[in-house]
Amino acid sequence: LETCYLETPIDDTGLPGGAPAMAARIKALKDVGWFRGAWRPLLLNLPDNVKAGGLLLPVARLAVLPTEDEVRSLGIDVLRGASLDDDLEDSALVQARQWIEEAVARIDANLSYLDSGAKSTRSPSPSNSLIETARGLLQVERAV
C-alpha cells in the first residue's frame, strides 16, 4: 500500500480568527501532542488519515473554529473527535477537501512541468531517468 503526506497549514493566519486563533490552534495541537514545532509542518499520513477515524477531519474542524475563544474552549475536544454544529461541520469538510485539492493541484503542476520539458529550462539538464523517476513518484503520490 502506497502512502504520502498531506501538509495541513494549521498555522495559516488566513484561517478564521486570524493570528489569535492560530496561536490557540497551535496550543491545542501541542496539548494533544500533535504539534512538532514551528519549523515543521503538521503532516498527515494518507490515505489512513482521510478514512473514518483519521486525523484530517478533526484538524479541519480545528481550522474552521471562528474565534480564539472557540478554539480555546473546543479545540482539544474536536481534536479528540467531537463534532461541531452543522454549519461548522460543513465548513470543516470543505476545508479538508480544499487541502486535498490544493495538494493534488501542486502535484499536477509538477507533473506538467516535467512533461513540458524540465530539461529545457535548466543547465545542466537533469537526465531522462531522473525526470522519469520524479514523474513516477509524483504519479504514485497523486494516486494515494
N, C-alpha and C positions, 0 to 999 in steps of 0.2 A: 504494500500500500504506500503510495506516494504522499508526502506531506510538504507543506510550505508554511510560511509565517505571514500573518496579516498584521501590519502596523496599525494600531488604533491610536490616533492622535488625541489622546485624552487631555493633553496639556495645551490644547489649542485655545487661545483666548477668544477665538471667534465662536466658541460654543456658548450656549445660553449662560447668562450670568457673568460673562467676561472674566477678568483676572481674579476677582474674589472667589467666584465659583470654581475656577480652575485650581486655585490653591486648596480649596476644600476637597475637590475631587482627588487631588494627589494625596492629601492627608488620609482620605478614606481608603485609597489603594494601599498606602503604607500600613494602615491599621489592620488590613486583612492580609498583608504580606505579599501583595502583588506588584508593588512598585519597586523597580530595581535601581532607580537613580535618574537624576535629571538628564544625564547624557546617554541614557539607554532607553529606547522607546519601549512602550508596552507592546509586546509581540504575542499574538495568539496563534497557536498551532492549528493549522487547518488540515483536514476537514473536521477534526474532532470538536473544535470549539464552536462550530456552526450547527452542530447537532443539538437535539433536545438535551438540556442539562449542561451544555457547553458554556463558555465564558463570554462569547460575543454579545449575546443579548443583555446580560447583566451589566457589562461595560457600556453598552449603548444606552441602557436605562440611566446609568450614572451620568452619561454625557448630556442627556436631554433635560435633566433636572434644571429648572429655570433660574434658581437663585442660590446664593451661597447658603442661606438658611435651610433651604430644602435639601441641598447636598449634605449639609451637616446632620440634619435630622433623619434623612432617608438613605444616605449614601451607602453605609455599611449594610443595611438591610437589603437594598437592591443588589449589591454585590454578592450577597448570600442567597439570592434567589427570589426575593419579594417582588411582586408585580406592582405596577403603578395603575393609576386610573386609566380609563380607555384612551383618552386623548394623548397622554404621555406615553402609554404603551405603543400606540400607533406611531408616535414620533420616534420612539426607540427602534422600532422595526425599520422605519425609513432611514434612520442614522446608520444602522447596521448594514442595510442594503447599500447605502451610499459609500461606506468604507470599502465594501467588497467591489462595487462597480469602479471606484477610483483605482483600486489595486489592479483590476483587470485592464483598465484603460492604460495604466502605466506599462503593463506587460505588452499590450498590443502596440503601444508606441515604440517600445524597444524592439519588438519583432519587426515592425515596419522599418525602423532604422536599419536593422540588419539586412532586411530584404531590399532596401533601396540603395544599398551599396556602401556599407560602412567602410569598405576597403578604399573607396574613392575619396573619403574625407580625411583620412589620416596619412601621415607619413612618419615612419614606415607603416605599411598596411598590415593588419592582422592576417594571419594565414586563413585559408579557407576552412581548415579543420577547426580552428579556434572559433570562427564565426558559426560553423555548424554545431559545435558543442554548445555555444551560448544559445543558439536558436533552440536546440533540443531541450536545454534546461528551462528556458522560458516557456516552451510549449508544455512541459511537464507541470510547471508551476501553474500555468493557466488552467490546465485540466483539473487540478485539485480544487 
